[in-house]
Every structure is written in structure tokens, then in C-alpha cells.
Amino acid sequence: MINFIIIGLVSLFIIILLSILASGYVKAPPDEAYIITGLGRRKVAIGKAAIKIPFFQRLDIISLKLISIDVKTATAVPTADFINISVDSVVNVKVGTSEKMLELAAQNFLNKSLNDISGIAQQVLEGNMREIVGKMGLRELVSDRQLFASQVKSNANPDLEAMGLEIVSFNVQNFSDANNVISDLGIDNISRIKKDASIAKANADREVKTAQAENDKLANDALIASQLEIAKKSTDLEIKVAELKVNSDTKKAQADAAYMITQQDQRKTIEISTANANLAKLEKETEVQAMQVALTEKSLDATIRKVADANKYRIEQDSDADLYRRQKEAEASTYEATQKLEAKKAEADAVRYSMVQEAEGIRQKGIAEAEAIQARALAEAVGIEKKAEAMTKMGEAAKLEMVINQLPKIAEAVAAPLSKVDHITMYGDGNTGKMVGDIMTAIDKITEGSGIDIKSLLSGIAGGIISGKATKE
């Protein structure tokens, strides 16, 4: 009985102990830190199980979740080049998981909400951000946001670590200013970018047009090649069709020829058969007629055959005579034609001989005329030469003779203009003598230097011409 009591008490103790242990069993999730304090050294459980002794140990929970904080400058902050700007950024922070940082976080944020932690961290970050803005120029801030974020993180990390927090990320959302200075900074870049974009667009358009022209050329070449290939195929087809037609026509012609040859052969065979039949019939008829003739000859031999023989002899004689007469006529016609041909030949020879003689006479006449002209020219040349020699020998006498011989022509030439005048009217005495005197003066000038007094010689001739003209008027 005592043993049963002892066993029951032990069992009860074990059950109570197990219940106590079961009520102290805790298991921390990955995003929370369980801090167990009391009865010795502090224990921290993150994502694992732990035992808390009831009544003797304390369990506190700190959230390890990511805290997103919108950090903005409450007022404009002057940069290193004294330009007021506003900064908008987003920072993600969380409680550090190291033992030291968990201890600091437990001291600062134990049993506080995430909003409380966010507000405290925001103030720290904003102050550090304003401090970094004042150390950097506007162009540097705008052009290198990563550098700004890195410097803010470096500057704020000690402050946050002192509270058990760490910065996970820092992103600058926007820089702005009331005077549009940041926008003005981009004008030059905008112009340059637009210029580069225009140039790039022009180059792209040129490349597109070049490529399009090349494609058009290739397409045109392909079209021409295809058309040439089509034309070639069409030509080959036409040639093949023509060849097939020639072959077909040839076969048809051969078939028609064979058909016609067959028809001709059949017709020939029929005609030969018909001719043979007719010949056989004729032979039979001839045999019959021969038998009849034989019979008739026997009956009429005395009368008809004799008469027939006489007529036949007479016809043969007449035929021979007619043939002889025709032969003689033919010979006479041949002889007559031969005579006419020889006469025409003799006539042609005579005409040719006459033409040859006439041509020879013309040639001889031309030679004679040429020789006569040559002889006449030689004679004139000899005469001129003799005359020149005689005049050289005669001297002044020859000159006088030549002048005297030419005087009538000179006088006639001087008076010739007067002969072409329709009428001459003279008033007063002495005009006729004055006109004759003028003519003689002209002749005297023409023969001046000859030493001959020709006035008395020509006055009569000129006076006679003028007197005759006046009398006529």
C-alpha cells in the first residue's frame, strides 16, 4: 500500500513537472527575437525553440521586420553652393540581429511598436541628410545620387547602431527647388541630347533609306531576273511547243503520206487487177475475134483480102510519098533559115566593120585636126617671131607703119561714142570744128610720143563721120 502511494506521488510530481515545462516552452518565428531574462544569463531565440521557466524567467519580443521610412526635409536645405533644395528619399531599416545590437534595441525599443521605431529613426536620418546636403554642391547631388545616399548612410549608421538599428537601403527619390535651378541645369543637356537624337535620327533615316534603296535595287534585280527567267522559260516552252508541233506535223504528214501511199498501192493493185482482168478479157475477145477472123478470112480470102492488100499497098505508097515530101520541105526550111542566119551574120559583120571604119575615121580626123592646130600654132609662133625680128630690124619705120595701120581703128574708137548718140543739135558757127578739134586732140593724146602728125590724116575721116551724122539729123 505504501508503495502504491509512493508511486502515485512520483507520478504526480512528474506530471506537474511536465506541465510546468510545457507551459514554459516557446518557439520564436524568423522575423521576431524572443529575449528570455532571469535566473542567470539572458537568452535570445530567433527562429528556434527555447524554454522559459515559469515564475522565474521573463519573455520579451522584439520585431525584426523591415521598417520603411519616408525621409523628407521639412524645409529647403542650402547646398554647398548656397542653393536651397528639398530632398525626398526612402530608407529601409531594421533591428540588428547581433547580440550587441539586440541588447541596445532591447534597451531602446523593447515593447515599442514599429511606428515608434520609425519615427525615431526618421528624425535621425533627416538630420544626417540635411548635414550631407550642406556639404555637397547641387550639380554633384543631382548627377551622383548614389554618392549622396552612401554619405548619408555612412553618417547616419553610428547613430542608428547606437540604438540597435541598421540601414538596409537608402534611395533618393527626388531633388527639387523653388527657383527651377535643377531644371535649368538640364537645358544644356536637353539641347545636346536633342541634337544627338536628331543626328542619330538623321543617320538612322539615311541608313533606312540606304537600306530601302538597296532592298529596292535587290527587289528590282530579282524582278528583272524573274522576268528574264519567265521570258526564257516562255521561249523554251514556245520552242518546245514548236518542236512538238513540227514532230506532230511530221508524224501526221508521214501518216498522211503512208495513207496516200497505201491508197495508191491499193489503187495500183486494183488497177493492175482490173487491167489484168481487162487484158484477160481482151485476150479472150482477141482469141474469139481471131477465130472469127480466121473463119472470115477463109470465106472472104478470095475477094476482100485481095482488095485490102491493094488498098494497103496504095496507102503505104501514099504515106511514103507524103513522108518524102515533108522531108524535102523540112530540108528546104532548114536551108532557108540557115541562109537567113548567114545573111544576118554578114549584115552584122558589115555594120561592125562600118562602125570600126567610122571610129577609125573619127580618130584619124582628130589626129589630123590636132596636127593642123599644132602646125598653125607653130606657124603663128614662127610668124610672130619673124615679125618681131623684122620690126627690130626696121626700127621706127615699123613702128610708124604699125601706128598708121592702127590709126583708122583708133579714129573709129574715138568717134564710136558719137555714133551711139541719137541726134546732135549744134547752135552757132564753129561748133562742128570745135568737136572735130576735140576728137583730134584725143587722138593726138593717144598717139603722143610717136612723133607722127596725124591730125591732117584723121581730120578728114572724123570730119566725114561727124558731117554725115549732122546731115542725117
MARLO-590390 format. One record per residue (C-alpha): x negated, y, z. Coordinates in steps of 0.25 Angstrom, whole numbers, plus 5000, padded with zeros to 4 digits. Layout:
// residues N
east=X north=Y up=Z
...
***
This chain:
// residues 473
east=5000 north=5000 up=5000
east=4989 north=5009 up=5003
east=4982 north=5006 up=4990
east=4994 north=5010 up=4983
east=4995 north=5023 up=4990
east=4980 north=5026 up=4987
east=4982 north=5022 up=4972
east=4995 north=5031 up=4971
east=4987 north=5043 up=4977
east=4975 north=5041 up=4968
east=4985 north=5041 up=4956
east=4992 north=5053 up=4961
east=4979 north=5060 up=4962
east=4975 north=5056 up=4948
east=4988 north=5061 up=4942
east=4987 north=5074 up=4950
east=4972 north=5076 up=4945
east=4976 north=5073 up=4931
east=4988 north=5083 up=4931
east=4978 north=5093 up=4936
east=4968 north=5090 up=4925
east=4979 north=5090 up=4915
east=4984 north=5104 up=4919
east=4970 north=5109 up=4918
east=4967 north=5104 up=4904
east=4967 north=5115 up=4894
east=4963 north=5116 up=4879
east=4958 north=5129 up=4872
east=4962 north=5132 up=4857
east=4951 north=5137 up=4848
east=4956 north=5151 up=4848
east=4956 north=5153 up=4863
east=4946 north=5151 up=4874
east=4950 north=5145 up=4887
east=4942 north=5150 up=4899
east=4942 north=5142 up=4912
east=4937 north=5148 up=4924
east=4936 north=5144 up=4939
east=4928 north=5133 up=4946
east=4915 north=5135 up=4940
east=4910 north=5139 up=4926
east=4920 north=5145 up=4916
east=4925 north=5136 up=4905
east=4929 north=5140 up=4891
east=4937 north=5132 up=4881
east=4939 north=5135 up=4867
east=4946 north=5125 up=4858
east=4943 north=5114 up=4868
east=4949 north=5108 up=4881
east=4946 north=5111 up=4896
east=4950 north=5108 up=4910
east=4955 north=5119 up=4919
east=4956 north=5115 up=4934
east=4970 north=5120 up=4939
east=4970 north=5130 up=4950
east=4954 north=5131 up=4950
east=4951 north=5136 up=4936
east=4957 north=5147 up=4927
east=4960 north=5147 up=4912
east=4959 north=5159 up=4903
east=4962 north=5160 up=4888
east=4955 north=5170 up=4878
east=4959 north=5170 up=4864
east=4948 north=5168 up=4853
east=4957 north=5173 up=4842
east=4953 north=5183 up=4831
east=4957 north=5197 up=4834
east=4959 north=5206 up=4822
east=4957 north=5221 up=4826
east=4961 north=5233 up=4816
east=4950 north=5243 up=4819
east=4952 north=5257 up=4815
east=4946 north=5270 up=4818
east=4957 north=5278 up=4825
east=4951 north=5291 up=4819
east=4942 north=5295 up=4808
east=4927 north=5292 up=4811
east=4916 north=5300 up=4805
east=4905 north=5293 up=4798
east=4890 north=5295 up=4798
east=4893 north=5305 up=4786
east=4904 north=5312 up=4794
east=4916 north=5307 up=4786
east=4928 north=5303 up=4794
east=4933 north=5290 up=4791
east=4943 north=5279 up=4796
east=4939 north=5264 up=4797
east=4949 north=5253 up=4797
east=4944 north=5239 up=4800
east=4948 north=5225 up=4805
east=4940 north=5218 up=4815
east=4942 north=5203 up=4820
east=4937 north=5200 up=4834
east=4938 north=5188 up=4843
east=4933 north=5184 up=4857
east=4919 north=5178 up=4856
east=4918 north=5163 up=4860
east=4904 north=5163 up=4866
east=4904 north=5161 up=4881
east=4900 north=5175 up=4884
east=4910 north=5181 up=4875
east=4921 north=5173 up=4881
east=4917 north=5177 up=4894
east=4917 north=5192 up=4890
east=4930 north=5190 up=4883
east=4936 north=5184 up=4895
east=4931 north=5195 up=4904
east=4937 north=5206 up=4894
east=4949 north=5199 up=4887
east=4954 north=5188 up=4896
east=4969 north=5187 up=4896
east=4970 north=5198 up=4886
east=4978 north=5198 up=4872
east=4971 north=5199 up=4859
east=4977 north=5213 up=4857
east=4970 north=5217 up=4869
east=4957 north=5212 up=4864
east=4959 north=5218 up=4850
east=4962 north=5232 up=4856
east=4949 north=5232 up=4864
east=4941 north=5227 up=4852
east=4947 north=5237 up=4843
east=4942 north=5248 up=4851
east=4928 north=5243 up=4852
east=4928 north=5241 up=4837
east=4934 north=5254 up=4833
east=4923 north=5261 up=4842
east=4912 north=5254 up=4835
east=4918 north=5256 up=4821
east=4918 north=5271 up=4824
east=4904 north=5271 up=4828
east=4899 north=5263 up=4816
east=4907 north=5273 up=4806
east=4900 north=5285 up=4813
east=4886 north=5278 up=4809
east=4889 north=5275 up=4794
east=4892 north=5284 up=4782
east=4905 north=5284 up=4774
east=4899 north=5278 up=4761
east=4892 north=5267 up=4769
east=4904 north=5264 up=4777
east=4913 north=5263 up=4764
east=4902 north=5256 up=4756
east=4898 north=5246 up=4767
east=4909 north=5241 up=4775
east=4902 north=5229 up=4779
east=4891 north=5237 up=4785
east=4901 north=5245 up=4793
east=4908 north=5232 up=4798
east=4895 north=5226 up=4802
east=4890 north=5238 up=4810
east=4904 north=5239 up=4817
east=4903 north=5224 up=4821
east=4888 north=5226 up=4826
east=4892 north=5238 up=4834
east=4905 north=5232 up=4840
east=4900 north=5218 up=4843
east=4893 north=5221 up=4856
east=4905 north=5228 up=4862
east=4915 north=5217 up=4857
east=4905 north=5206 up=4862
east=4905 north=5212 up=4876
east=4920 north=5210 up=4876
east=4918 north=5195 up=4871
east=4923 north=5199 up=4857
east=4916 north=5197 up=4843
east=4919 north=5203 up=4830
east=4923 north=5192 up=4819
east=4925 north=5202 up=4807
east=4925 north=5217 up=4805
east=4931 north=5222 up=4792
east=4933 north=5237 up=4788
east=4946 north=5239 up=4781
east=4945 north=5254 up=4777
east=4938 north=5267 up=4778
east=4946 north=5280 up=4776
east=4944 north=5295 up=4777
east=4953 north=5307 up=4777
east=4945 north=5314 up=4766
east=4945 north=5303 up=4756
east=4930 north=5303 up=4756
east=4929 north=5288 up=4755
east=4938 north=5289 up=4742
east=4929 north=5300 up=4737
east=4917 north=5291 up=4739
east=4923 north=5281 up=4729
east=4926 north=5291 up=4718
east=4912 north=5289 up=4712
east=4912 north=5274 up=4713
east=4926 north=5274 up=4707
east=4921 north=5282 up=4695
east=4909 north=5273 up=4694
east=4918 north=5261 up=4695
east=4928 north=5266 up=4685
east=4916 north=5270 up=4676
east=4910 north=5256 up=4677
east=4924 north=5250 up=4676
east=4927 north=5258 up=4663
east=4913 north=5254 up=4658
east=4916 north=5239 up=4661
east=4930 north=5240 up=4655
east=4924 north=5246 up=4642
east=4913 north=5235 up=4642
east=4924 north=5225 up=4644
east=4933 north=5231 up=4634
east=4921 north=5231 up=4624
east=4918 north=5217 up=4627
east=4932 north=5213 up=4626
east=4933 north=5220 up=4612
east=4920 north=5214 up=4608
east=4925 north=5200 up=4612
east=4938 north=5203 up=4606
east=4931 north=5207 up=4593
east=4922 north=5195 up=4594
east=4935 north=5186 up=4596
east=4942 north=5193 up=4585
east=4930 north=5190 up=4576
east=4929 north=5176 up=4580
east=4944 north=5174 up=4578
east=4943 north=5181 up=4564
east=4931 north=5172 up=4561
east=4939 north=5160 up=4566
east=4951 north=5164 up=4558
east=4943 north=5166 up=4545
east=4937 north=5153 up=4548
east=4950 north=5146 up=4550
east=4956 north=5153 up=4537
east=4944 north=5148 up=4529
east=4945 north=5134 up=4535
east=4960 north=5135 up=4531
east=4957 north=5140 up=4517
east=4946 north=5129 up=4516
east=4956 north=5119 up=4521
east=4967 north=5124 up=4511
east=4957 north=5124 up=4500
east=4953 north=5110 up=4503
east=4967 north=5106 up=4504
east=4971 north=5112 up=4491
east=4959 north=5105 up=4485
east=4963 north=5092 up=4491
east=4977 north=5094 up=4486
east=4972 north=5097 up=4472
east=4963 north=5085 up=4472
east=4975 north=5077 up=4477
east=4983 north=5083 up=4466
east=4973 north=5080 up=4456
east=4971 north=5066 up=4461
east=4987 north=5065 up=4461
east=4988 north=5071 up=4447
east=4977 north=5062 up=4442
east=4983 north=5049 up=4448
east=4997 north=5054 up=4442
east=4990 north=5057 up=4429
east=4983 north=5043 up=4429
east=4996 north=5037 up=4433
east=5004 north=5044 up=4422
east=4993 north=5040 up=4412
east=4993 north=5026 up=4417
east=5008 north=5026 up=4416
east=5007 north=5032 up=4402
east=4996 north=5022 up=4398
east=5005 north=5011 up=4403
east=5017 north=5017 up=4395
east=5008 north=5018 up=4383
east=5003 north=5004 up=4385
east=5017 north=4999 up=4387
east=5022 north=5007 up=4375
east=5010 north=5001 up=4367
east=5013 north=4988 up=4371
east=5028 north=4990 up=4367
east=5024 north=4996 up=4354
east=5014 north=4985 up=4352
east=5024 north=4974 up=4355
east=5034 north=4982 up=4346
east=5024 north=4983 up=4335
east=5021 north=4968 up=4336
east=5036 north=4965 up=4336
east=5038 north=4974 up=4324
east=5025 north=4968 up=4318
east=5030 north=4954 up=4320
east=5044 north=4959 up=4315
east=5037 north=4965 up=4303
east=5029 north=4953 up=4301
east=5041 north=4945 up=4301
east=5048 north=4954 up=4292
east=5036 north=4955 up=4283
east=5036 north=4940 up=4282
east=5050 north=4940 up=4279
east=5048 north=4951 up=4268
east=5036 north=4943 up=4263
east=5045 north=4931 up=4262
east=5055 north=4939 up=4255
east=5045 north=4946 up=4246
east=5039 north=4932 up=4243
east=5053 north=4928 up=4239
east=5056 north=4941 up=4231
east=5042 north=4940 up=4224
east=5045 north=4926 up=4219
east=5059 north=4931 up=4214
east=5054 north=4945 up=4208
east=5040 north=4942 up=4205
east=5042 north=4942 up=4190
east=5049 north=4956 up=4190
east=5047 north=4964 up=4202
east=5033 north=4961 up=4205
east=5028 north=4964 up=4192
east=5035 north=4977 up=4192
east=5029 north=4980 up=4205
east=5016 north=4977 up=4201
east=5017 north=4986 up=4189
east=5022 north=4997 up=4198
east=5011 north=4995 up=4208
east=5001 north=4996 up=4197
east=5007 north=5008 up=4192
east=5007 north=5015 up=4206
east=4993 north=5011 up=4208
east=4989 north=5017 up=4195
east=4996 north=5030 up=4198
east=4990 north=5030 up=4212
east=4976 north=5028 up=4207
east=4979 north=5040 up=4197
east=4984 north=5049 up=4207
east=4972 north=5046 up=4216
east=4963 north=5049 up=4205
east=4970 north=5062 up=4202
east=4969 north=5066 up=4217
east=4955 north=5063 up=4218
east=4952 north=5071 up=4206
east=4960 north=5083 up=4211
east=4952 north=5082 up=4225
east=4939 north=5082 up=4218
east=4943 north=5094 up=4210
east=4948 north=5101 up=4222
east=4935 north=5098 up=4229
east=4927 north=5103 up=4217
east=4935 north=5115 up=4217
east=4933 north=5118 up=4231
east=4918 north=5115 up=4230
east=4917 north=5125 up=4219
east=4925 north=5136 up=4227
east=4916 north=5134 up=4238
east=4903 north=5135 up=4230
east=4909 north=5148 up=4223
east=4912 north=5154 up=4237
east=4898 north=5150 up=4241
east=4892 north=5156 up=4229
east=4900 north=5169 up=4231
east=4896 north=5169 up=4246
east=4881 north=5168 up=4241
east=4883 north=5179 up=4231
east=4889 north=5188 up=4242
east=4878 north=5185 up=4251
east=4868 north=5188 up=4240
east=4875 north=5201 up=4237
east=4874 north=5205 up=4251
east=4860 north=5201 up=4253
east=4857 north=5209 up=4240
east=4865 north=5221 up=4245
east=4858 north=5221 up=4258
east=4844 north=5220 up=4251
east=4848 north=5232 up=4242
east=4852 north=5240 up=4254
east=4839 north=5236 up=4261
east=4831 north=5240 up=4248
east=4839 north=5253 up=4247
east=4836 north=5256 up=4261
east=4821 north=5254 up=4259
east=4821 north=5262 up=4247
east=4828 north=5274 up=4253
east=4819 north=5273 up=4265
east=4807 north=5273 up=4255
east=4813 north=5284 up=4248
east=4815 north=5292 up=4260
east=4801 north=5289 up=4265
east=4796 north=5293 up=4251
east=4804 north=5306 up=4251
east=4799 north=5309 up=4265
east=4785 north=5307 up=4261
east=4787 north=5315 up=4248
east=4793 north=5327 up=4256
east=4781 north=5326 up=4266
east=4771 north=5326 up=4255
east=4779 north=5338 up=4248
east=4779 north=5345 up=4261
east=4764 north=5342 up=4263
east=4761 north=5347 up=4249
east=4769 north=5359 up=4250
east=4762 north=5363 up=4263
east=4749 north=5361 up=4256
east=4754 north=5369 up=4245
east=4759 north=5380 up=4254
east=4746 north=5380 up=4261
east=4738 north=5382 up=4248
east=4748 north=5393 up=4243
east=4748 north=5401 up=4256
east=4756 north=5414 up=4255
east=4761 north=5411 up=4241
east=4768 north=5398 up=4246
east=4774 north=5406 up=4258
east=4779 north=5416 up=4248
east=4785 north=5406 up=4239
east=4792 north=5399 up=4251
east=4797 north=5412 up=4257
east=4802 north=5416 up=4243
east=4809 north=5403 up=4241
east=4816 north=5405 up=4254
east=4820 north=5419 up=4252
east=4833 north=5416 up=4245
east=4837 north=5407 up=4257
east=4833 north=5418 up=4267
east=4841 north=5428 up=4260
east=4853 north=5419 up=4259
east=4852 north=5416 up=4274
east=4851 north=5431 up=4278
east=4863 north=5434 up=4269
east=4871 north=5422 up=4273
east=4878 north=5429 up=4285
east=4883 north=5439 up=4276
east=4889 north=5429 up=4267
east=4898 north=5424 up=4278
east=4904 north=5437 up=4280
east=4918 north=5438 up=4275
east=4917 north=5453 up=4270
east=4907 north=5464 up=4271
east=4912 north=5479 up=4271
east=4902 north=5490 up=4269
east=4904 north=5505 up=4271
east=4895 north=5515 up=4265
east=4884 north=5515 up=4256
east=4871 north=5507 up=4259
east=4877 north=5496 up=4268
east=4874 north=5486 up=4257
east=4860 north=5490 up=4256
east=4858 north=5490 up=4271
east=4864 north=5476 up=4272
east=4854 north=5471 up=4261
east=4843 north=5478 up=4269
east=4846 north=5471 up=4282
east=4846 north=5458 up=4274
east=4833 north=5461 up=4268
east=4828 north=5465 up=4282
east=4832 north=5452 up=4288
east=4825 north=5444 up=4276
east=4813 north=5453 up=4278
east=4812 north=5449 up=4293
east=4814 north=5434 up=4289
east=4802 north=5435 up=4279
east=4794 north=5444 up=4287
east=4779 north=5441 up=4287
east=4780 north=5434 up=4273
east=4774 north=5447 up=4266
east=4785 north=5446 up=4255
east=4794 north=5457 up=4251
east=4807 north=5450 up=4249
east=4817 north=5462 up=4250
east=4817 north=5464 up=4236
east=4818 north=5449 up=4233
east=4830 north=5447 up=4242
east=4837 north=5460 up=4241
east=4844 north=5456 up=4228
east=4849 north=5443 up=4234
east=4854 north=5449 up=4247
east=4860 north=5461 up=4240
east=4867 north=5452 up=4230
east=4873 north=5443 up=4241
east=4878 north=5456 up=4249
east=4883 north=5463 up=4236
east=4890 north=5451 up=4232
east=4897 north=5450 up=4246
east=4901 north=5465 up=4245
east=4906 north=5464 up=4231
east=4915 north=5452 up=4236
east=4920 north=5460 up=4248
***
